Amino acid sequence: MKKILIMLTLLLPIYNSFSQTKDDTSKHLVFKGVPLDGTLEEYVLKMKQNGFDHLSTKDGVATLQGDFAGYKDCYVGVSTLNQKDLVHKIAVLFPEKDTWSTLYDNYINLKEMLTEKYGKPSAVVEKFDNRSSEPKDDGTKMFDVKFDRCKYYSIWETDKGKIQLSIDHKSVTSCFVKLAYFDKINSSTVKKTALDDL
């Protein structure tokens, strides 16, 4: 019995090293445990296996919906280049917010989690444009978001690609936090394909 326990003790670390998650071994950025690589159809299938609902695919972009990072009903856009069916970018739109305080809270919460995972951001801009001082009230801040006078973003540069968190909007009707992943290898492949066309 003692020999069995000793063998298990010796083998357990070896087993753990082989069972590391894909994000430790992949050369690509990882989203929900899946490397940003492969065709759009393959990636959508993997996201469906992770609990996302596939809503549509159009012009090289698949739209999915599901829970992400503790937030319910996020929209996820998975992008490829039309000429090359290779996933290189993912954008997550977190639930819309009607007030600056809730929008800002989402941004700060996600920024803290990303900083914990990836370290200090390589670039941060958090300001309101065209003003001598920051707006004081919630309504004015939301107005500035809707009219492109709010610049809030943080960028993390990693060996595998770039991650950008931002406060964003769609026309003047919705404001949300957006998180985008740009895979370094596949973005370079997409760029090379475009350069070859020139």
Summary of the structure (lengths in Angstrom):
residues: 198
radius of gyration: 20.3
end to end distance: 69.8
largest distance: 75.4
contacts: 559
relative contact order: 0.14
helix: 37%
strand: 38%
